[in-house]
Amino acid sequence: MRPLIIFILFYLLCIQVQAKTLQKTVNENTISFDYTWQDHSHKTQTLSFSLPKKLINNKYRRFKRYDKDKAMNHIYKALLEQASSYNPREVRVQFKQQYSQLSYTIKSKSEKKINEVEQKLKQLENKTYLDFLKQHHYIEFNTPWAGTKIKPDHKNFVIEGVDYLEPVTQAIRESISVKKPRVLINFVLSWLQSIPYSTLESRTESSGLGYYPPIRVIAQNIGDCDSKMTLMSAIIKKIYPRLSQSLIYLPQHALIGFQLPTLKTDKYTTINGLHYILAEPVGPAKYPLSEIADSSIGYIDAKSYFHEII
């Protein structure tokens, strides 16, 4: 059989599998989601819930990657407004923009005045920058491998997701008979692992390109590592608000850890003296709680990751 024919057959099979995994029904005011998938034990599982169309159509629908030029222009306007408030006879500020970089020089007959203005502008620049990041749902983060970069504020997305994911979490509670944390977490894991996977763009270079907030993962039925990790965390936080979680970032991957009592066979990492059992929400491989991919183990054992506690 020719390679092209094989590829076409494989593609059609994937479409059929995806169609069986999710059936979406658009109603007058809501959209219904009906999932069917195989869990870690090859048992068929189902999950059904409805979400308001207003929520799906409005919540983070236009979430965009971080734009360095827009950030710089935002800062420039704030600094220019501040500079225009000074008496030109006492001090003058000259700005220069080049290659997405902003610089300025301060001129005055008084060295003390120059220092005062410089300190004021630096404080304003930093505050305006942080305000811009917060407004657009981004934060700075420090990695062991690439220094300070920009990423979506996953922790805040988790906290906000807790508020609007009630229909999802209620359906999860009703879908399982055993309400123990490990059982419920494995149910959610296998569901998210069955949602189609999109490749994680380089977190240190993409500035959020490809990331979907929790509601968009459900609406688009797709998500990369960071997106599925965030959705998983929000769901579990809604169901177990006192359960400590850790969002764990590897160079090209993301895991999630749950602070649960450990067994001898569990794969976990220790953060601040506490054991966090690890999980792989991304898929398509169906890893149950406490099992992770071989490609992740080396980073975990070497502590070559950074984390956020939820």
Solvent accessible surface area in square Angstrom, and as a share of the most:
residue,aa,sasa,rsa
1,M,163,0.73
2,R,182,0.66
3,P,112,0.70
4,L,122,0.61
5,I,80,0.41
6,I,90,0.46
7,F,130,0.54
8,I,81,0.41
9,L,93,0.46
10,F,123,0.51
11,Y,120,0.46
12,L,85,0.42
13,L,96,0.48
14,C,55,0.33
15,I,80,0.40
16,Q,103,0.46
17,V,82,0.47
18,Q,86,0.38
19,A,65,0.50
20,K,157,0.66
21,T,11,0.06
22,L,20,0.10
23,Q,123,0.54
24,K,86,0.37
25,T,59,0.34
26,V,97,0.55
27,N,62,0.32
28,E,152,0.68
29,N,104,0.54
30,T,45,0.26
31,I,19,0.10
32,S,22,0.14
33,F,1,0.00
34,D,55,0.29
35,Y,3,0.01
36,T,58,0.34
37,W,11,0.04
38,Q,83,0.37
39,D,21,0.11
40,H,41,0.18
41,S,90,0.58
42,H,154,0.69
43,K,126,0.53
44,T,73,0.42
45,Q,35,0.16
46,T,78,0.45
47,L,2,0.01
48,S,62,0.40
49,F,14,0.06
50,S,48,0.31
51,L,0,0.00
52,P,60,0.38
53,K,55,0.23
54,K,157,0.67
55,L,35,0.17
56,I,10,0.05
57,N,58,0.30
58,N,99,0.51
59,K,62,0.26
60,Y,28,0.11
61,R,134,0.49
62,R,186,0.68
63,F,38,0.16
64,K,134,0.57
65,R,113,0.41
66,Y,25,0.10
67,D,55,0.29
68,K,104,0.44
69,D,70,0.36
70,K,112,0.47
71,A,3,0.02
72,M,26,0.12
73,N,66,0.34
74,H,69,0.31
75,I,17,0.09
76,Y,52,0.20
77,K,141,0.60
78,A,25,0.19
79,L,0,0.00
80,L,81,0.40
81,E,127,0.57
82,Q,43,0.19
83,A,15,0.12
84,S,88,0.57
85,S,81,0.52
86,Y,40,0.15
87,N,72,0.37
88,P,81,0.51
89,R,223,0.82
90,E,95,0.43
91,V,4,0.02
92,R,150,0.55
93,V,24,0.14
94,Q,98,0.44
95,F,41,0.17
96,K,124,0.52
97,Q,79,0.35
98,Q,89,0.40
99,Y,187,0.71
100,S,39,0.25
101,Q,104,0.46
102,L,31,0.16
103,S,59,0.38
104,Y,47,0.18
105,T,77,0.45
106,I,27,0.13
107,K,115,0.49
108,S,30,0.20
109,K,211,0.90
110,S,49,0.32
111,E,120,0.54
112,K,143,0.61
113,K,58,0.25
114,I,37,0.19
115,N,81,0.41
116,E,82,0.37
117,V,3,0.02
118,E,64,0.29
119,Q,112,0.50
120,K,94,0.40
121,L,0,0.00
122,K,117,0.50
123,Q,107,0.47
124,L,39,0.19
125,E,55,0.25
126,N,84,0.43
127,K,124,0.53
128,T,11,0.06
129,Y,44,0.17
130,L,85,0.42
131,D,62,0.32
132,F,10,0.04
133,L,4,0.02
134,K,163,0.69
135,Q,119,0.53
136,H,71,0.32
137,H,51,0.23
138,Y,2,0.01
139,I,49,0.25
140,E,78,0.35
141,F,11,0.05
142,N,105,0.54
143,T,12,0.07
144,P,84,0.53
145,W,81,0.28
146,A,36,0.28
147,G,39,0.38
148,T,77,0.45
149,K,61,0.26
150,I,24,0.12
151,K,1,0.00
152,P,4,0.03
153,D,27,0.14
154,H,0,0.00
155,K,83,0.35
156,N,50,0.25
157,F,2,0.01
158,V,0,0.00
159,I,95,0.48
160,E,50,0.22
161,G,0,0.00
162,V,30,0.17
163,D,115,0.59
164,Y,27,0.10
165,L,0,0.00
166,E,69,0.31
167,P,48,0.30
168,V,0,0.00
169,T,0,0.00
170,Q,75,0.33
171,A,10,0.08
172,I,0,0.00
173,R,67,0.25
174,E,128,0.57
175,S,46,0.30
176,I,18,0.09
177,S,108,0.70
178,V,70,0.40
179,K,106,0.45
180,K,135,0.57
181,P,48,0.30
182,R,68,0.25
183,V,61,0.35
184,L,2,0.01
185,I,0,0.00
186,N,42,0.22
187,F,9,0.04
188,V,0,0.00
189,L,0,0.00
190,S,0,0.00
191,W,0,0.00
192,L,0,0.00
193,Q,3,0.01
194,S,25,0.16
195,I,2,0.01
196,P,37,0.23
197,Y,87,0.33
198,S,27,0.17
199,T,106,0.62
200,L,17,0.08
201,E,77,0.35
202,S,33,0.22
203,R,9,0.03
204,T,26,0.15
205,E,123,0.55
206,S,13,0.08
207,S,23,0.15
208,G,9,0.09
209,L,84,0.42
210,G,34,0.32
211,Y,15,0.06
212,Y,66,0.25
213,P,1,0.01
214,P,0,0.00
215,I,0,0.00
216,R,24,0.09
217,V,0,0.00
218,I,0,0.00
219,A,12,0.09
220,Q,89,0.39
221,N,11,0.05
222,I,54,0.27
223,G,0,0.00
224,D,3,0.01
225,C,3,0.02
226,D,5,0.03
227,S,0,0.00
228,K,0,0.00
229,M,0,0.00
230,T,0,0.00
231,L,0,0.00
232,M,0,0.00
233,S,0,0.00
234,A,0,0.00
235,I,0,0.00
236,I,0,0.00
237,K,33,0.14
238,K,55,0.23
239,I,20,0.10
240,Y,47,0.18
241,P,92,0.58
242,R,237,0.87
243,L,22,0.11
244,S,29,0.19
245,Q,0,0.00
246,S,0,0.00
247,L,0,0.00
248,I,0,0.00
249,Y,0,0.00
250,L,2,0.01
251,P,26,0.16
252,Q,110,0.49
253,H,35,0.16
254,A,0,0.00
255,L,0,0.00
256,I,0,0.00
257,G,0,0.00
258,F,0,0.00
259,Q,64,0.28
260,L,18,0.09
261,P,116,0.73
262,T,47,0.27
263,L,107,0.53
264,K,209,0.88
265,T,122,0.71
266,D,14,0.08
267,K,52,0.22
268,Y,80,0.30
269,T,5,0.03
270,T,55,0.32
271,I,8,0.04
272,N,132,0.68
273,G,64,0.62
274,L,81,0.40
275,H,68,0.31
276,Y,5,0.02
277,I,0,0.00
278,L,0,0.00
279,A,0,0.00
280,E,5,0.02
281,P,1,0.01
282,V,11,0.06
283,G,12,0.11
284,P,107,0.67
285,A,51,0.40
286,K,68,0.29
287,Y,64,0.24
288,P,33,0.21
289,L,9,0.04
290,S,14,0.09
291,E,90,0.40
292,I,12,0.06
293,A,20,0.15
294,D,125,0.65
295,S,87,0.56
296,S,0,0.00
297,I,58,0.29
298,G,48,0.46
299,Y,89,0.34
300,I,4,0.02
301,D,93,0.48
302,A,74,0.57
303,K,106,0.45
304,S,35,0.22
305,Y,21,0.08
306,F,25,0.10
307,H,68,0.30
308,E,28,0.13
309,I,56,0.29
310,I,28,0.14
